[in-house]
Amino acid sequence: MFAGVSNEAIIAIGGANFPGASPWEGGKKKWYDDIFVLEKGKKGWVRSAHNFPGTCGYGVSITYKNQLIVIGGSNANEHLTQVMGVVWNGTDVVLTNYPSLPYPLAQMGGLLIEDMIVLVGGSQSATSVSIRTCLILDLKNLKAGWQQNDTFRALPEFSRFVVFTMEMVTCLVGKHRGSMPKAISIGIFCWMPTTFS
């Protein structure tokens, strides 16, 4: 699911689950394109009259200047390149297009550093290995589109990243699953925003 805040309202979009039965019990994954909004001071969620353009999940959500930016992800058939802005105007959501990713991407980490969206890792398809590069979008220069950065080329090959910032240091927590179900390793890496200069 994608989630963020716009004009003091929480927006939740898409996602996937197994409503009939757990996956190990043969349950089938169901994907969603619904948009729900919870306004400040209200007790219940409201379903938007609009649906998101396609079912999706497993991407990155960024809140920037009163809007939610939904980035990449996947659905039942493929990984996605779409990037969309979602704004709550007090009555319903308004969708706008952002520059598409240069390649399909899902299960990546992402964060906002000032006016830059930074995406780390992820995979380009359900069967591909995870990538070690990152993508950067300058929100003050959208015409330039997404720029690839090799800052993380030396990192181990992690299947998923969680990215967060504490003061001026950004931390990456990665998980890699090996050939055995319990073969999971965790790594924590830090870098300074000046890395991108």
FIGU-488143 format. One record per residue: residue in one letter; z, y, x of N, C-alpha, C in turn. Coordinates in steps of 0.02 Angstrom, whole numbers, padded with zeros to 5 digits, always signed. Layout:
! FIGU-488143
AZYXZYXZYX...
This chain:
! FIGU-488143
M+00000-00060+00042+00000+00000+00000+00000+00062+00044F-00033+00114+00019-00032+00180+00051+00015+00225+00012A+00053+00267+00047+00100+00311+00013+00110+00375+00052G+00123+00429+00016+00135+00493+00047+00158+00543-00005V+00162+00607+00015+00188+00659-00028+00137+00715-00035S+00128+00740-00096+00085+00797-00109+00116+00841-00163N+00128+00904-00147+00157+00951-00194+00220+00923-00228E+00264+00897-00186+00330+00870-00207+00324+00809-00252A+00268+00776-00251+00259+00714-00288+00244+00657-00239I+00273+00599-00251+00258+00540-00211+00197+00505-00240I+00149+00489-00197+00088+00455-00218+00087+00386-00186A+00073+00335-00227+00066+00266-00202-00002+00239-00223I-00038+00209-00176-00107+00189-00188-00119+00118-00165G-00154+00080-00207-00180+00015-00187-00127-00035-00167G-00145-00076-00116-00100-00127-00092-00122-00196-00116A-00083-00246-00099-00098-00315-00117-00034-00355-00123N-00036-00407-00164+00021-00452-00170-00002-00520-00197F+00045-00563-00209+00031-00630-00236+00069-00636-00302P+00041-00610-00356+00079-00607-00419+00091-00675-00452G+00048-00724-00441+00055-00788-00475+00102-00835-00441A+00096-00840-00375+00138-00886-00337+00135-00865-00264S+00184-00886-00226+00186-00870-00155+00126-00902-00120P+00103-00872-00064+00044-00899-00029+00053-00971-00007W+00113-00991+00014+00125-01060+00036+00128-01108-00023E+00126-01080-00084+00124-01122-00144+00055-01121-00175G+00006-01095-00137-00062-01092-00162-00080-01030-00201G-00036-00980-00200-00049-00918-00236-00109-00880-00207K-00143-00844-00249-00202-00805-00229-00184-00731-00223K-00204-00701-00169-00190-00631-00158-00230-00587-00207K-00196-00538-00236-00229-00491-00281-00228-00422-00249W-00285-00388-00251-00291-00321-00222-00294-00269-00277Y-00271-00208-00260-00265-00156-00311-00300-00091-00290D-00322-00053-00340-00350+00013-00328-00315+00066-00370D-00256+00048-00398-00219+00094-00440-00188+00151-00399I-00179+00208-00433-00145+00265-00403-00086+00283-00448F-00025+00282-00420+00035+00300-00457+00067+00362-00427V+00097+00403-00471+00127+00466-00449+00198+00471-00478L+00245+00491-00435+00313+00505-00457+00328+00577-00441E+00332+00619-00492+00346+00690-00481+00420+00703-00469K+00434+00756-00433+00503+00774-00418+00540+00788-00483G+00598+00758-00490+00639+00768-00549+00623+00722-00607K+00569+00684-00601+00550+00638-00655+00579+00569-00642K+00589+00530-00694+00621+00465-00687+00572+00407-00683G+00510+00418-00703+00462+00363-00705+00397+00379-00670W+00364+00326-00647+00299+00334-00615+00245+00343-00668V+00194+00382-00651+00137+00394-00695+00075+00365-00662R+00036+00328-00699-00026+00301-00672-00082+00352-00681S-00117+00366-00627-00171+00415-00630-00228+00389-00674A-00263+00436-00705-00323+00419-00743-00379+00396-00697H-00373+00412-00633-00423+00393-00584-00399+00332-00545N-00447+00292-00525-00433+00237-00478-00459+00257-00409F-00428+00229-00359-00453+00240-00291-00522+00207-00285P-00567+00234-00244-00634+00204-00239-00635+00137-00202G-00610+00086-00235-00609+00020-00207-00538-00005-00194T-00527-00070-00202-00462-00099-00186-00451-00096-00110C-00389-00087-00090-00376-00082-00018-00302-00085-00003G-00288-00101+00060-00220-00102+00086-00223-00110+00161Y-00165-00113+00193-00160-00127+00265-00193-00075+00310G-00192-00012+00288-00217+00042+00329-00161+00089+00348V-00178+00153+00358-00128+00203+00379-00125+00259+00327S-00064+00282+00313-00052+00339+00269-00024+00397+00310I-00053+00455+00302-00030+00515+00336-00020+00570+00285T+00038+00603+00286+00048+00662+00244+00038+00724+00287Y-00008+00768+00264-00026+00827+00303-00040+00885+00255K-00001+00938+00262-00011+00999+00223-00023+00984+00149N+00026+00954+00118+00026+00942+00046-00026+00892+00022Q-00049+00849+00065-00094+00797+00042-00081+00731+00078L-00099+00677+00045-00096+00611+00075-00165+00594+00101I-00169+00572+00164-00233+00551+00193-00230+00475+00201V-00277+00441+00169-00281+00367+00168-00335+00346+00217I-00317+00305+00266-00361+00289+00322-00374+00214+00328G-00438+00196+00324-00458+00127+00337-00424+00076+00293G-00407+00019+00323-00376-00036+00285-00427-00091+00272S-00411-00133+00226-00455-00190+00210-00449-00208+00137N-00496-00250+00115-00492-00279+00048-00508-00354+00053A-00523-00385-00002-00534-00457-00001-00596-00477+00039N-00642-00430+00049-00706-00447+00080-00716-00420+00150E-00684-00364+00167-00700-00331+00230-00647-00281+00251H-00651-00260+00314-00612-00203+00338-00652-00139+00324L-00618-00083+00319-00649-00022+00293-00652+00035+00344T-00700+00080+00332-00706+00141+00373-00687+00204+00335Q-00676+00198+00271-00666+00258+00230-00601+00293+00246V-00604+00361+00242-00545+00404+00250-00547+00454+00194M-00493+00459+00155-00493+00504+00098-00428+00543+00093G-00435+00605+00070-00377+00646+00056-00360+00642-00018V-00295+00640-00034-00273+00635-00103-00221+00690-00116V-00235+00732-00165-00190+00788-00181-00169+00783-00254W-00104+00793-00266-00078+00797-00334-00078+00871-00354N-00114+00888-00408-00119+00959-00428-00073+00977-00486G-00027+00932-00502+00019+00943-00558-00002+00910-00622T-00065+00890-00625-00092+00856-00684-00120+00787-00667D-00157+00784-00611-00186+00722-00589-00203+00727-00515V-00229+00673-00486-00247+00674-00415-00318+00699-00407V-00330+00730-00350-00397+00752-00331-00414+00719-00264L-00471+00687-00260-00492+00650-00201-00545+00689-00162T-00538+00690-00096-00589+00721-00053-00605+00674+00005N-00665+00681+00030-00687+00639+00086-00670+00671+00153Y-00648+00630+00200-00638+00649+00270-00689+00611+00312P-00699+00630+00374-00744+00592+00417-00725+00518+00420S-00775+00475+00410-00762+00403+00412-00745+00380+00483L-00709+00326+00487-00696+00296+00552-00761+00272+00583P-00766+00271+00650-00828+00248+00682-00840+00174+00675Y-00788+00137+00656-00795+00065+00644-00740+00043+00596P-00749-00013+00561-00697-00036+00515-00632-00049+00552L-00576-00033+00519-00512-00040+00552-00456-00052+00502A-00413-00100+00517-00354-00115+00474-00297-00139+00518Q-00237-00137+00490-00176-00160+00523-00163-00124+00589M-00180-00060+00590-00166-00019+00648-00103+00022+00637G-00079+00053+00689-00025+00101+00683-00054+00171+00681G-00018+00219+00655-00044+00287+00653+00012+00338+00644L+00000+00398+00668+00048+00452+00660+00012+00519+00666L+00049+00571+00647+00024+00639+00652+00060+00674+00708I+00023+00702+00756+00051+00743+00809+00021+00813+00801E+00062+00859+00777+00038+00926+00760-00020+00921+00711D-00081+00938+00732-00139+00935+00687-00186+00878+00704M-00161+00827+00738-00202+00771+00758-00176+00706+00728I-00221+00668+00698-00205+00600+00677-00222+00553+00734V-00174+00511+00753-00184+00463+00807-00177+00393+00778L-00228+00351+00787-00226+00282+00766-00223+00237+00828V-00182+00186+00825-00172+00142+00883-00182+00069+00862G-00222+00033+00901-00230-00038+00890-00266-00054+00825G-00249-00112+00797-00282-00135+00736-00336-00186+00751S-00370-00207+00699-00425-00255+00706-00485-00230+00665Q-00544-00252+00685-00606-00230+00653-00631-00278+00600S-00602-00337+00597-00619-00385+00545-00561-00435+00539A-00564-00476+00488-00511-00525+00477-00508-00577+00532T-00563-00586+00568-00565-00639+00619-00568-00611+00690S-00572-00545+00698-00579-00517+00765-00510-00509+00799V-00511-00504+00865-00450-00491+00902-00431-00418+00894S-00368-00402+00907-00346-00333+00901-00374-00291+00958I-00385-00227+00945-00413-00183+00995-00358-00144+01031R-00373-00118+01090-00322-00084+01130-00335-00010+01137T-00386+00015+01104-00401+00086+01108-00368+00123+01050C-00372+00189+01051-00348+00227+00994-00402+00277+00973L-00396+00301+00912-00441+00350+00885-00402+00413+00867I-00433+00471+00878-00400+00535+00865-00445+00578+00822L-00416+00607+00769-00452+00654+00727-00415+00720+00728D-00449+00773+00752-00421+00840+00752-00433+00870+00684L-00380+00879+00645-00387+00904+00577-00408+00977+00573K-00408+01012+00630-00433+01080+00633-00506+01082+00656N-00533+01024+00672-00603+01020+00694-00634+00956+00666L-00639+00952+00600-00663+00892+00568-00736+00876+00586K-00775+00927+00602-00845+00915+00619-00852+00871+00680A-00802+00871+00724-00805+00830+00784-00795+00756+00768G-00767+00741+00709-00755+00672+00689-00702+00638+00732W-00700+00573+00726-00651+00533+00763-00674+00523+00835Q-00627+00534+00881-00641+00526+00952-00601+00467+00980Q-00635+00425+01017-00601+00368+01047-00565+00388+01111N-00506+00360+01121-00465+00375+01180-00442+00309+01209D-00446+00302+01275-00428+00239+01307-00357+00239+01336T-00315+00283+01311-00246+00287+01336-00211+00219+01336F-00224+00178+01286-00187+00115+01278-00226+00055+01301R-00278+00065+01341-00319+00009+01365-00277-00043+01402A-00225-00021+01437-00185-00066+01478-00131-00103+01439L-00123-00086+01375-00071-00119+01336-00089-00192+01321P-00039-00234+01311-00053-00303+01290-00089-00302+01222E-00119-00358+01207-00158-00364+01145-00110-00379+01087F-00092-00328+01050-00047-00337+00994-00086-00337+00928S-00063-00377+00881-00098-00381+00818-00080-00324+00771R-00020-00297+00779+00001-00242+00735+00042-00192+00775F+00040-00130+00753+00080-00079+00786+00119-00040+00734V+00181-00023+00751+00219+00027+00714+00229+00085+00761V+00211+00145+00738+00213+00203+00782+00258+00256+00751F+00302+00284+00792+00346+00337+00767+00362+00386+00823T+00383+00445+00805+00398+00497+00854+00471+00517+00850M+00503+00521+00908+00571+00547+00914+00569+00605+00962E+00584+00665+00936+00577+00726+00974+00506+00730+01002M+00496+00731+01067+00429+00738+01095+00401+00673+01124V+00435+00618+01110+00413+00554+01137+00390+00510+01079T+00330+00483+01084+00304+00438+01033+00313+00366+01056C+00338+00324+01011+00353+00254+01028+00307+00208+00989L+00285+00155+01022+00245+00103+00990+00283+00038+00992V+00288+00006+00936+00318-00060+00933+00264-00108+00911G+00247-00156+00955+00191-00201+00940+00214-00272+00930K+00178-00309+00889+00193-00380+00877+00131-00421+00890H+00138-00473+00929+00082-00517+00944+00100-00588+00924R+00057-00618+00885+00069-00687+00864+00024-00734+00904G+00054-00782+00937+00016-00829+00976-00009-00887+00935S-00025-00943+00968-00054-01000+00933-00004-01036+00889M+00060-01032+00906+00111-01065+00866+00142-01014+00818P+00161-01035+00757+00189-00988+00708+00248-00948+00733K+00288-00976+00778+00348-00941+00801+00337-00904+00867A+00275-00904+00891+00261-00872+00955+00249-00798+00945I+00303-00761+00938+00299-00689+00924+00333-00652+00981S+00298-00602+01009+00329-00561+01061+00328-00488+01038I+00379-00452+01057+00386-00382+01038+00384-00339+01101G+00346-00284+01097+00343-00238+01153+00354-00167+01129I+00388-00127+01168+00399-00057+01151+00372-00014+01207F+00329+00035+01190+00298+00078+01239+00305+00150+01216C+00309+00195+01264+00317+00266+01247+00265+00308+01287W+00245+00363+01257+00202+00409+01293+00214+00480+01266M+00193+00528+01305+00200+00598+01286+00135+00624+01257P+00136+00671+01210+00075+00698+01181+00027+00727+01233T+00051+00749+01291+00007+00777+01341-00042+00725+01368T-00030+00661+01352-00077+00608+01371-00147+00623+01347F-00153+00658+01290-00218+00668+01260-00254+00731+01286S-00222+00768+01330-00253+00830+01353-00306+00815+01405
